[in-house]
Amino acid sequence: MKRFVCFLVLMALAGSSSFAAPARTFTPWGWPQPYDQVSQKSIDWLKSKGYWPLSLAWTGPWSGEDSIATTMEHMQLLQKRGVDAKYTEYIGGPPINESMLAGRSQVGFEGNFPFTTLLVKQFPVVDLAVLSPNLLHCTLVPNDSPYKSLKDWANQKTPLSVGLLVGASPEFYFQDAARVNGVVVGKDVTLLNIPVADELTMPRGLAGVVPWEPTCSFMVDYLKTGKYLDQSYAYNMYQGNYYVIADIAKNAPDVAQALTDAFMEATLYIRYHPDEVVKWLQVDPMLKHFPEALLTQQQFNYNNLYKPTAAYPFPRYWATENARIAEFLYKNKTVTRLLTAQDYFVAWDPHYMDATFKKLGWKVPETPPWIPKNWPGKIGSPPYPTYYNVSTLKKAQPWPEKGDLTAPWQFEGKTYQP
C-alpha cells in the first residue's frame, strides 16, 4: 500500500510545474539560449593546424551574402560560440579559391561557378548552407533600344554585340536563354568579355549587357543606364555556397556545427533588425557607393523574401541543377574534368543544418520554399515554369506557417506554436 501511495505522489509531482521541463528562452531575433560552445579539444586542434583564428573568406558586393557575412562579423556570432574568427572580403570567387588552396582561409562564401572549380581541383570541402537562392541575372539594353524581348535578337543579318563576363554565371544563363528564344550565339550575337564595372555605363556600340544583382537593379533603378530585356528565372536556379574545409568537419565537427548555427542566426538577425545591418553595409569599402535604398532592397530580396528555410542545403536538388554548370564549363574548356551530379551531391552535408533546425524547433521542408505545390517543372530541365522569386512575390513569404515548426519558437517576443 505504501508503495502505491508513493507512486501516486511521484506521479502528481511529475505533473506539477516544479517538475515540468523549463521553457526555452530566445534572443529577440529568435535564437535559443544559451549558446552551444565548441569543445576545448576542437579549439586545441584548430590551433595545432594554424586555423586560429578561423579565417572566413567572403565576396563583396554580392546581394544577400554580404549581409550574412557582415552580420556574423559585427555580432561576433562565432566568438559567442567559442570560436575566434576573422573575415576577409574579396572581389570574387577566384581569389577566394586561391586563398583556400593556399591554406589562408578555411571557410568560404562563394558562387556556384568558382565552387565548381574548387571541386574540379578535388579540394575537399563540406557545403553547409545555401546563399542567395535564385539571385537575378538579367539582359539589359539601352533605354532607347528598339528591342522588346530576347526573341527580337533572333535572325540578325549582322551579329549584335553583347557584353558579359565570359565563362561565368551570366554567360551560363544567357546561353540557355538564347537557345530557348531562337538566338544563335556566334551568328545573331557576338559575346564580348566585359568586366561588370564597365557594364554599368552601357558602353556605346553594345546591343546589351548581361550582369547580375545588384548590378541589374543598380543600372535600371538608379543609374538609369539600361532597361530589362530578359531575366534569368526561367533558365537557371542560382545558388551560392557556404562551406568549410573537410578537415575541420572531420576532426572538429562541433566547429562546423557552430558555423552553421552562426549562419542561421545571422539570417534571423537580418530579419529582426534589417536597418541596422544596412548601416553596417554602408561603411564597407566595396558597398559604400551603392545607395542605401538599393542595399535595403537587395537585403530584403535575397535574405528576407523567402522563408528562412531557403538556406537549407537540399543536396539532390542542387546537385542536379549544378551538374548543368559543370557540363557548360567542361564544354567551354574552362575546366579539365567533367563533374557529375554525384560530385556535387557528396560535397553537401545537410546533417549540420538538420541539427540547427532541431535547435530552433523548425521542420526540415521537403522542398525549397520557392517551389509551389504541384509545380510541373523538372529540376535540371529548363525552361522552368513559374515559381516564387523576386519577380513573382510581391511580399515576403509568411513565416512561420502551420507545419513549419516542430516546437514552440519565439521571435520579437511572440511565441509561435507548431
Secondary structure, DSSP 8 states (H G I E B T S, - for coil): -HHHHHHHHHHHHHTSGGGS----EE-TTS-EES-----HHHHHHHHHTT--SEEEEEESS-TTHHHHHHHHHHTTTTGGGT--EEEEEESSHHHHHHHHHTTS-SEEEEEHHHHHHHHHTT--EEEEEEESTT--BEEEE-TT----SGGGGSS-SS-EEEEE-TTSHHHHHHHHHHHHTT--BTTTEEEEE--HHHHTT--TT-SEEE-BTTHHHIIIIII---EEEEESTTT----EEEEEEHHHHHH-HHHHHHHHHHHHHHHHHHHH-HHHHHHHHHTSTTTTTS-HHHHHHHHIIIIISS-GGGGS--HHHHHHHHHHHHHHHHHTTSSSS---HHHHHTTB-THHHHHHHHHHTB---SS-TTS-TT----TTSSS----SSTTT-SS---SS-TTSBSS-EEETTEEE--
